[in-house]
Amino acid sequence: MPRVYRCAFCGREIPPGTGMTYVKKDGTILRFCSRKCRVSMLEMKRDPRKLKWTLKYKKQA
């Protein structure tokens, strides 16, 4: 049975065979469900707790 991962930014489940994996220089593995999440975290350095479309925002409220 394939393992189901969660997006490092929004917290949603990533279906097997989809998504992107990003490995930082220190060896940390980040998995993203979409380009929107990857760009928001790595390039724009946004806080997922402040965006209404993320699950991390909903858990905080």
N, CA, C and O atoms as CSV, one atom per row, in Angstrom:
chain,resi,resn,atom,element,x,y,z
A,1,MET,N,N,0.839,-1.177,0.000
A,1,MET,CA,C,0.000,0.000,0.000
A,1,MET,C,C,0.887,1.245,0.000
A,1,MET,O,O,1.762,1.371,0.856
A,2,PRO,N,N,0.676,2.179,-0.956
A,2,PRO,CA,C,1.515,3.374,-1.014
A,2,PRO,C,C,1.266,4.299,0.172
A,2,PRO,O,O,0.154,4.400,0.691
A,3,ARG,N,N,2.321,4.958,0.574
A,3,ARG,CA,C,2.232,5.866,1.707
A,3,ARG,C,C,1.614,7.195,1.267
A,3,ARG,O,O,1.912,7.693,0.181
A,4,VAL,N,N,0.766,7.756,2.101
A,4,VAL,CA,C,0.130,9.035,1.811
A,4,VAL,C,C,0.868,10.109,2.610
A,4,VAL,O,O,0.988,10.017,3.832
A,5,TYR,N,N,1.364,11.133,1.898
A,5,TYR,CA,C,2.093,12.225,2.536
A,5,TYR,C,C,1.193,13.436,2.679
A,5,TYR,O,O,0.133,13.513,2.057
A,6,ARG,N,N,1.622,14.385,3.505
A,6,ARG,CA,C,0.910,15.645,3.683
A,6,ARG,C,C,1.764,16.774,3.125
A,6,ARG,O,O,2.993,16.730,3.185
A,7,CYS,N,N,1.108,17.768,2.592
A,7,CYS,CA,C,1.794,18.930,2.039
A,7,CYS,C,C,2.488,19.695,3.169
A,7,CYS,O,O,1.901,19.917,4.228
A,8,ALA,N,N,3.739,20.094,2.938
A,8,ALA,CA,C,4.508,20.812,3.951
A,8,ALA,C,C,3.956,22.210,4.201
A,8,ALA,O,O,4.209,22.790,5.257
A,9,PHE,N,N,3.208,22.758,3.252
A,9,PHE,CA,C,2.688,24.113,3.411
A,9,PHE,C,C,1.246,24.126,3.899
A,9,PHE,O,O,0.959,24.683,4.959
A,10,CYS,N,N,0.333,23.519,3.139
A,10,CYS,CA,C,-1.088,23.648,3.482
A,10,CYS,C,C,-1.595,22.527,4.387
A,10,CYS,O,O,-2.600,22.709,5.075
A,11,GLY,N,N,-0.926,21.376,4.404
A,11,GLY,CA,C,-1.329,20.286,5.287
A,11,GLY,C,C,-2.281,19.286,4.662
A,11,GLY,O,O,-2.693,18.342,5.336
A,12,ARG,N,N,-2.648,19.457,3.396
A,12,ARG,CA,C,-3.559,18.510,2.737
A,12,ARG,C,C,-2.836,17.225,2.373
A,12,ARG,O,O,-1.615,17.213,2.217
A,13,GLU,N,N,-3.596,16.140,2.239
A,13,GLU,CA,C,-3.021,14.872,1.815
A,13,GLU,C,C,-2.647,14.936,0.341
A,13,GLU,O,O,-3.350,15.549,-0.461
A,14,ILE,N,N,-1.535,14.299,-0.009
A,14,ILE,CA,C,-1.077,14.255,-1.391
A,14,ILE,C,C,-1.353,12.854,-1.920
A,14,ILE,O,O,-0.773,11.893,-1.415
A,15,PRO,N,N,-2.223,12.704,-2.922
A,15,PRO,CA,C,-2.502,11.379,-3.485
A,15,PRO,C,C,-1.245,10.763,-4.096
A,15,PRO,O,O,-0.408,11.494,-4.626
A,16,PRO,N,N,-1.091,9.446,-4.039
A,16,PRO,CA,C,0.086,8.797,-4.628
A,16,PRO,C,C,0.216,9.117,-6.124
A,16,PRO,O,O,-0.767,9.106,-6.864
A,17,GLY,N,N,1.448,9.400,-6.545
A,17,GLY,CA,C,1.717,9.693,-7.942
A,17,GLY,C,C,1.570,11.155,-8.300
A,17,GLY,O,O,1.729,11.515,-9.467
A,18,THR,N,N,1.271,12.010,-7.339
A,18,THR,CA,C,1.121,13.437,-7.608
A,18,THR,C,C,2.009,14.220,-6.654
A,18,THR,O,O,2.640,13.645,-5.768
A,19,GLY,N,N,2.054,15.521,-6.837
A,19,GLY,CA,C,2.804,16.382,-5.945
A,19,GLY,C,C,4.266,16.502,-6.338
A,19,GLY,O,O,4.716,15.900,-7.313
A,20,MET,N,N,5.006,17.297,-5.554
A,20,MET,CA,C,6.422,17.555,-5.811
A,20,MET,C,C,7.208,17.356,-4.528
A,20,MET,O,O,6.703,17.590,-3.430
A,21,THR,N,N,8.450,16.922,-4.680
A,21,THR,CA,C,9.348,16.758,-3.549
A,21,THR,C,C,10.491,17.742,-3.692
A,21,THR,O,O,11.085,17.859,-4.764
A,22,TYR,N,N,10.803,18.450,-2.617
A,22,TYR,CA,C,11.895,19.421,-2.597
A,22,TYR,C,C,12.827,19.034,-1.461
A,22,TYR,O,O,12.385,18.847,-0.327
A,23,VAL,N,N,14.124,18.913,-1.764
A,23,VAL,CA,C,15.113,18.557,-0.746
A,23,VAL,C,C,16.009,19.764,-0.507
A,23,VAL,O,O,16.658,20.258,-1.429
A,24,LYS,N,N,16.042,20.236,0.734
A,24,LYS,CA,C,16.868,21.383,1.093
A,24,LYS,C,C,18.325,20.947,1.247
A,24,LYS,O,O,18.613,19.752,1.317
A,25,LYS,N,N,19.231,21.902,1.299
A,25,LYS,CA,C,20.664,21.606,1.403
A,25,LYS,C,C,21.009,20.846,2.670
A,25,LYS,O,O,21.976,20.085,2.689
A,26,ASP,N,N,20.221,21.043,3.746
A,26,ASP,CA,C,20.494,20.348,5.003
A,26,ASP,C,C,19.891,18.948,5.040
A,26,ASP,O,O,20.009,18.252,6.049
A,27,GLY,N,N,19.246,18.527,3.951
A,27,GLY,CA,C,18.690,17.181,3.864
A,27,GLY,C,C,17.221,17.084,4.224
A,27,GLY,O,O,16.645,15.999,4.150
A,28,THR,N,N,16.600,18.180,4.607
A,28,THR,CA,C,15.182,18.183,4.944
A,28,THR,C,C,14.347,17.952,3.689
A,28,THR,O,O,14.575,18.600,2.667
A,29,ILE,N,N,13.392,17.044,3.756
A,29,ILE,CA,C,12.528,16.746,2.618
A,29,ILE,C,C,11.189,17.440,2.815
A,29,ILE,O,O,10.515,17.245,3.827
A,30,LEU,N,N,10.814,18.257,1.828
A,30,LEU,CA,C,9.530,18.951,1.846
A,30,LEU,C,C,8.699,18.430,0.686
A,30,LEU,O,O,9.193,18.345,-0.438
A,31,ARG,N,N,7.451,18.083,0.942
A,31,ARG,CA,C,6.555,17.604,-0.109
A,31,ARG,C,C,5.419,18.599,-0.273
A,31,ARG,O,O,4.835,19.062,0.707
A,32,PHE,N,N,5.110,18.924,-1.528
A,32,PHE,CA,C,4.080,19.909,-1.831
A,32,PHE,C,C,3.019,19.304,-2.726
A,32,PHE,O,O,3.328,18.494,-3.600
A,33,CYS,N,N,1.761,19.693,-2.513
A,33,CYS,CA,C,0.655,19.180,-3.312
A,33,CYS,C,C,0.511,19.936,-4.623
A,33,CYS,O,O,-0.033,19.395,-5.586
A,34,SER,N,N,0.992,21.184,-4.682
A,34,SER,CA,C,0.834,21.988,-5.888
A,34,SER,C,C,1.947,23.019,-5.995
A,34,SER,O,O,2.701,23.248,-5.049
A,35,ARG,N,N,2.033,23.633,-7.166
A,35,ARG,CA,C,3.003,24.702,-7.381
A,35,ARG,C,C,2.661,25.899,-6.500
A,35,ARG,O,O,3.554,26.597,-6.018
A,36,LYS,N,N,1.386,26.132,-6.293
A,36,LYS,CA,C,0.916,27.234,-5.451
A,36,LYS,C,C,1.518,27.133,-4.046
A,36,LYS,O,O,1.973,28.134,-3.492
A,37,CYS,N,N,1.522,25.948,-3.480
A,37,CYS,CA,C,2.074,25.742,-2.141
A,37,CYS,C,C,3.599,25.890,-2.143
A,37,CYS,O,O,4.164,26.514,-1.245
A,38,ARG,N,N,4.262,25.318,-3.148
A,38,ARG,CA,C,5.723,25.383,-3.233
A,38,ARG,C,C,6.208,26.830,-3.346
A,38,ARG,O,O,7.127,27.234,-2.632
A,39,VAL,N,N,5.602,27.600,-4.229
A,39,VAL,CA,C,6.002,28.994,-4.422
A,39,VAL,C,C,5.679,29.827,-3.186
A,39,VAL,O,O,6.468,30.689,-2.800
A,40,SER,N,N,4.538,29.582,-2.567
A,40,SER,CA,C,4.149,30.343,-1.375
A,40,SER,C,C,5.144,30.145,-0.238
A,40,SER,O,O,5.450,31.088,0.493
A,41,MET,N,N,5.648,28.931,-0.089
A,41,MET,CA,C,6.555,28.657,1.012
A,41,MET,C,C,7.998,29.049,0.694
A,41,MET,O,O,8.645,29.728,1.492
A,42,LEU,N,N,8.501,28.629,-0.455
A,42,LEU,CA,C,9.922,28.800,-0.743
A,42,LEU,C,C,10.274,30.170,-1.307
A,42,LEU,O,O,11.298,30.738,-0.926
A,43,GLU,N,N,9.464,30.712,-2.193
A,43,GLU,CA,C,9.807,31.971,-2.835
A,43,GLU,C,C,9.196,33.178,-2.125
A,43,GLU,O,O,9.862,34.195,-1.937
A,44,MET,N,N,7.926,33.061,-1.733
A,44,MET,CA,C,7.251,34.192,-1.105
A,44,MET,C,C,7.362,34.182,0.415
A,44,MET,O,O,7.053,35.178,1.068
A,45,LYS,N,N,7.807,33.052,0.981
A,45,LYS,CA,C,8.000,32.902,2.432
A,45,LYS,C,C,6.760,33.300,3.224
A,45,LYS,O,O,6.847,34.029,4.212
A,46,ARG,N,N,5.614,32.815,2.779
A,46,ARG,CA,C,4.349,33.119,3.453
A,46,ARG,C,C,4.143,32.212,4.664
A,46,ARG,O,O,4.709,31.122,4.744
A,47,ASP,N,N,3.334,32.677,5.590
A,47,ASP,CA,C,2.978,31.899,6.773
A,47,ASP,C,C,1.646,31.195,6.492
A,47,ASP,O,O,0.638,31.873,6.295
A,48,PRO,N,N,1.609,29.863,6.466
A,48,PRO,CA,C,0.367,29.165,6.135
A,48,PRO,C,C,-0.760,29.403,7.138
A,48,PRO,O,O,-1.927,29.199,6.807
A,49,ARG,N,N,-0.436,29.823,8.339
A,49,ARG,CA,C,-1.471,30.086,9.341
A,49,ARG,C,C,-2.245,31.360,9.052
A,49,ARG,O,O,-3.279,31.605,9.674
A,50,LYS,N,N,-1.760,32.187,8.109
A,50,LYS,CA,C,-2.426,33.448,7.784
A,50,LYS,C,C,-3.216,33.384,6.485
A,50,LYS,O,O,-3.818,34.381,6.086
A,51,LEU,N,N,-3.227,32.229,5.814
A,51,LEU,CA,C,-3.941,32.083,4.543
A,51,LEU,C,C,-5.165,31.200,4.743
A,51,LEU,O,O,-5.048,30.071,5.219
A,52,LYS,N,N,-6.334,31.707,4.383
A,52,LYS,CA,C,-7.592,31.009,4.652
A,52,LYS,C,C,-7.748,29.693,3.906
A,52,LYS,O,O,-8.521,28.841,4.343
A,53,TRP,N,N,-7.036,29.494,2.785
A,53,TRP,CA,C,-7.211,28.279,1.999
A,53,TRP,C,C,-6.375,27.105,2.506
A,53,TRP,O,O,-6.456,26.023,1.926
A,54,THR,N,N,-5.587,27.269,3.550
A,54,THR,CA,C,-4.769,26.182,4.073
A,54,THR,C,C,-5.464,25.493,5.251
A,54,THR,O,O,-6.271,26.104,5.951
A,55,LEU,N,N,-5.145,24.240,5.453
A,55,LEU,CA,C,-5.707,23.506,6.592
A,55,LEU,C,C,-5.082,23.981,7.902
A,55,LEU,O,O,-5.708,23.898,8.959
A,56,LYS,N,N,-3.853,24.475,7.832
A,56,LYS,CA,C,-3.196,24.977,9.050
A,56,LYS,C,C,-3.896,26.229,9.576
A,56,LYS,O,O,-3.889,26.479,10.781
A,57,TYR,N,N,-4.502,27.018,8.683
A,57,TYR,CA,C,-5.299,28.177,9.110
A,57,TYR,C,C,-6.550,27.705,9.836
A,57,TYR,O,O,-6.928,28.267,10.864
A,58,LYS,N,N,-7.189,26.679,9.304
A,58,LYS,CA,C,-8.442,26.177,9.879
A,58,LYS,C,C,-8.213,25.510,11.223
A,58,LYS,O,O,-9.073,25.580,12.100
A,59,LYS,N,N,-7.047,24.854,11.402
A,59,LYS,CA,C,-6.748,24.216,12.688
A,59,LYS,C,C,-6.508,25.254,13.770
A,59,LYS,O,O,-6.803,25.016,14.941
A,60,GLN,N,N,-5.970,26.409,13.380
A,60,GLN,CA,C,-5.649,27.451,14.342
A,60,GLN,C,C,-6.908,28.125,14.874
A,60,GLN,O,O,-6.969,28.491,16.048
A,61,ALA,N,N,-7.910,28.290,14.018
A,61,ALA,CA,C,-9.128,29.013,14.395
A,61,ALA,C,C,-10.017,28.240,15.341
A,61,ALA,O,O,-11.073,28.733,15.737
